[in-house]
Amino acid sequence: MSLLKQQPPALLVLEDGNVFQGLAFAGRGEVLGEVVFNTGMTGYQEILTDPSYKGQMVAMTYPLIGNTGINDEDMESGGIHLEGLIVREYQDFPSNWRSRRTLKAFLEARGKLGVEGVDTRALTRRLRLQGAMRGILTTETRDVDTLLARVRSYPGLVGRDLIREVTCRRPFRWKDGGPKSMRGAKKRRSDGPLRVVVIDCGVKYNILRHLEARGCEITVLPATATGEEILSRQPDGVLFSNGPGDPAALPYVVAAAQGVLGRIPLFGICLGHQILGQALGGKTGKLKFGHHGINQPVKNRATGRVEITSQNHGFHVLPESLPAGPDLSHDNLNDCTSEGIDCPDLDAFSVQYHPEAAPGPHDVDYLFDRFVERMTLAKEKRP
């Protein structure tokens, strides 16, 4: 625990009545959300800035957090999206040559609550056995009965559309490592670079970095874009991104995917995988405690190779709900859930995990090369 003596006490109350005590190392106040755990030893900055964590509080299983500080290069979006951060021990004196500020300063500048001193082993075990739960994190009161009533009235994530809270408000270009205005965008040239439209359901910047590194011209559209709006950009391919909330609450995104399916190559990542699954006629369901970490083993059915992946999702595609035709391409070896779909006839594929993983691992970034290859072949076939 840090040496700061003036830290106010904090309580975490779960919907099952379990109470965990700690001290607030950043921020003050009260937040509600679904409580999940993340098993990554590194990458807390990427977790904080991943829009997929909207509506959730994250408990880190690694016991010491904050020792690498916060830098400008590892941002996955423009801000912090999770509701609260729960750690065993916070380190207020970072040691990293890229660090520009402390984790405490980063959280407080964005009005987020960080709590240390929590028995994260006991909390993780509780979530592992009982499943992800609604929770309330507070420095405002110690009245457990009042807090329990509040958390039990919280709606949770099932049935909620959260991507409207994280998607961009207007289209933008991604160029030279950052977002740029659409003003001054050049007219499409047939012999120019591959043009990719990315549907921003909560896109992580590293997805855009990977596409740019492969020479793609990138336009990012809000999640409300229709199939017609996507095709009007004359893209060579479309990518449906990761994002938060319940995929079953997104019929308008599914309709957009159906509007382009079979017309241009399509790549879905995480939530984008669930969108493709629904566009093909499948259904999604909620996992007990989700997959949140950077060490998930996935088997590639085509090659037999086991790939270590970064994952962050609480819902999944139910493979038995899919019609005949799509190939199930990847399996999670921890719980046997389906992690990939490939539809060669429709030139569409998706994965439930994150091939853009930062800080790692990097076993599956070849999927961006596959997307580029498919767009190239489709472009060559066009008259």
Buried (B, 14 or more C-beta within 10 A) or exposed (E): EBEEEEBEEBBBBBBBEBEBEBBBBBBEBBBBBBBBBBBBBEBBBBBBBBBBBBBBBBBBBBEEBBBBBBBEEBBBBEBBBBBBBBBBBBBBEBEEEEBEEBBBBBBBBBEBBBBBBBEBEEBBEBBEEBBBBBBBBBBBEEEEEBBBEBBEEBEBBBEBBBBEBBBBEEBBBBEEEEBEEEEEBEEEEEEEEBBBBBBBBBBBBBBBBBBBEBEBBBBBBBBBBBBEBBBEBEBBBBBBBBBBBBBBBBEBBBBBBBBBBEBBBBBBBBBBBBBBBBBBEBBBBBBEBBBBBBBBEBBBBEEEEEBBBBBBBBBBBBBEBBEEEBBBBBBBBEEEBBBBBBBEEBBBBBBBBBBBBBBBBBBBBEBBEBBBEBBBEBBEEEE
